[in-house]
Amino acid sequence: EWTEVLLVVTGIALVVVGLAGAVLPALPGLPFVFGGLWTLAFANDYARVGGVMLGVLGVLLAVGLVLDFIAGSLGARRLGASPQAVAGATLGTFVGMFFGLPGLLIGPFLGAVAGEIKARRPIMQATTSGVGAWLGLMIGIVAKLVIALIMIGLFAFDYLF
């Protein structure tokens, strides 16, 4: 049936966008992955993946969102980053994605340092805060990516077995 095919294509597209969003700050990755998996479960009337698994995936979504928030703020605050550094790191990640992997690795650091300089912090403090904001952002990205892959793996296992 064409509606099932449309739902499957939509679900897969949402999961793919969600995986990209686990790495890119502009997209809410985990909610997209969850929405895609829910759509895939709905496509066959929850016959293969039911409410219990979707509940587990919902809990993982919540844990992932909390971990992302904690990692970002903890890494930045631990090394004394200002809110401007955190905002700069996020902006640096967004701009960095247009420059491939090097941009994604260097962008958050440069953005955090620029944010600290804008906040009129000394260059050594700006550099230290930049490292903290970068670490927090990277830990958050890794956590989101791992949780997204766990969600997909659990869904696939439940679907197949």
TORDREN-513436 format. One line per 8 residues: for each residue x, y, z of C-alpha. Coordinates in pm, 1 decimal. Layout:
X Y Z  ...
// end
This chain:
0.0 0.0 0.0  134.3 344.1 -94.3  65.0 503.7 245.8  284.1 243.8 415.5  562.4 309.7 165.1  527.4 684.0 222.7  544.3 634.4 600.6  852.4 410.0 571.3
1030.6 661.2 346.0  936.1 944.8 583.2  1052.5 745.9 886.8  1387.1 661.1 728.7  1436.1 1023.8 619.7  1365.8 1144.7 974.2  1616.9 897.2 1118.1  1884.4 1006.7 868.1
1819.4 1374.5 943.0  1829.2 1287.4 1313.5  2168.8 1122.0 1279.6  2297.4 1435.0 1108.4  2138.3 1639.8 1384.6  2321.0 1439.1 1648.3  2637.6 1597.6 1511.6  2510.9 1933.4 1383.9
2383.3 2183.7 1638.9  2118.5 2330.7 1408.5  1902.5 2017.1 1411.0  1738.5 1845.3 1708.5  1889.7 1505.7 1629.7  1744.2 1277.7 1893.8  1384.5 1401.3 1854.0  1415.6 1344.3 1477.7
1549.5 991.2 1531.9  1267.5 918.2 1777.3  1007.2 1063.1 1541.1  1143.7 857.2 1253.9  1140.9 536.7 1454.3  788.8 608.2 1577.2  681.3 666.2 1215.8  837.9 335.2 1112.9
653.3 156.7 1394.1  328.4 326.7 1293.0  380.4 225.8 928.8  287.5 -133.4 1012.1  37.3 -53.1 1287.8  286.9 -127.2 1567.3  280.9 -497.1 1475.0  657.6 -540.1 1499.4
755.3 -258.2 1735.1  504.6 -176.2 2006.0  441.1 58.7 2291.3  693.1 -90.8 2531.8  984.9 -41.1 2293.6  862.7 305.4 2199.0  850.9 384.2 2570.8  1210.0 266.0 2610.4
1310.0 481.7 2312.8  1127.2 777.0 2469.8  1324.2 732.3 2791.5  1647.9 719.9 2589.9  1541.0 1039.3 2413.0  1488.1 1213.8 2746.8  1819.5 1085.2 2886.1  1999.1 1199.8 2571.8
1853.6 1549.4 2590.0  1947.7 1582.9 2956.7  2300.1 1449.0 2895.0  2350.6 1690.5 2606.9  2247.3 1984.6 2822.6  2462.1 1873.6 3116.4  2768.3 1798.3 2901.6  2756.0 2132.8 2725.5
2716.1 2343.6 3034.9  2942.9 2133.5 3256.9  3237.8 2139.1 3017.4  3205.9 2513.2 2974.1  3145.4 2601.8 3336.8  3412.2 2366.3 3465.0  3677.1 2576.9 3295.4  3507.4 2910.9 3363.5
3344.2 2980.7 3028.9  3098.7 3266.5 3004.8  2756.6 3233.7 2840.1  2908.4 3418.1 2542.9  3167.8 3139.8 2508.4  2897.5 2873.4 2505.0  2697.8 3069.4 2247.0  3015.8 3121.8 2045.2
3096.0 2751.3 2054.8  2749.3 2669.1 1926.3  2774.9 2928.0 1650.3  3126.5 2806.0 1568.2  2995.9 2453.1 1530.8  2720.7 2569.7 1297.3  2960.8 2770.7 1080.6  3223.7 2495.6 1102.9
2990.5 2235.9 950.6  3028.2 2413.7 616.1  3400.6 2336.2 627.6  3374.1 1962.4 681.0  3532.9 1768.9 964.7  3810.9 2022.9 1031.2  3547.6 2294.4 1063.3  3343.8 2084.5 1304.1
3650.9 2025.2 1517.9  3797.2 2377.0 1512.4  3478.7 2585.8 1480.1  3347.2 2535.5 1834.6  3683.1 2624.5 1986.6  3724.5 2939.0 1773.9  3365.0 3039.7 1844.1  3411.0 2997.3 2218.9
3732.3 3200.0 2217.9  3561.8 3472.4 2012.8  3272.9 3474.1 2260.2  3510.9 3515.7 2551.3  3698.3 3795.6 2377.0  3363.7 3963.9 2311.1  3293.6 3928.2 2684.4  3626.7 4109.9 2736.9
3805.2 3821.4 2901.2  4187.5 3801.0 2889.3  4322.8 3586.7 2604.2  4445.9 3310.0 2837.7  4103.7 3286.9 3003.1  3940.3 3295.6 2659.9  4158.7 3007.0 2543.9  4092.4 2800.8 2857.5
3720.1 2866.3 2834.6  3732.6 2783.7 2464.6  3879.3 2443.3 2546.1  3609.1 2384.4 2809.4  3325.8 2484.9 2580.3  3472.5 2274.1 2298.4  3507.8 1969.9 2525.4  3153.5 2007.2 2653.7
3017.7 2036.4 2302.5  3215.7 1735.4 2178.6  3108.0 1521.1 2475.6  2748.2 1620.3 2406.9  2781.3 1530.0 2037.8  2932.1 1190.2 2118.2  2661.2 1122.3 2377.9  2383.7 1214.7 2132.9
2534.9 1003.6 1857.5  2578.2 700.6 2084.8  2222.7 730.7 2216.3  2085.6 771.8 1861.8  2267.4 456.3 1752.3  2142.7 267.2 2059.6  1788.2 378.6 1979.2  1822.6 258.0 1619.3
1981.3 -68.7 1730.9  1707.6 -142.8 1984.7  1440.5 -60.3 1729.6  1603.4 -283.9 1466.9  1639.2 -569.6 1715.6  1275.9 -541.6 1820.7  1163.4 -515.6 1458.2  1362.1 -819.3 1343.9
1317.6 -1044.9 1645.9
// end
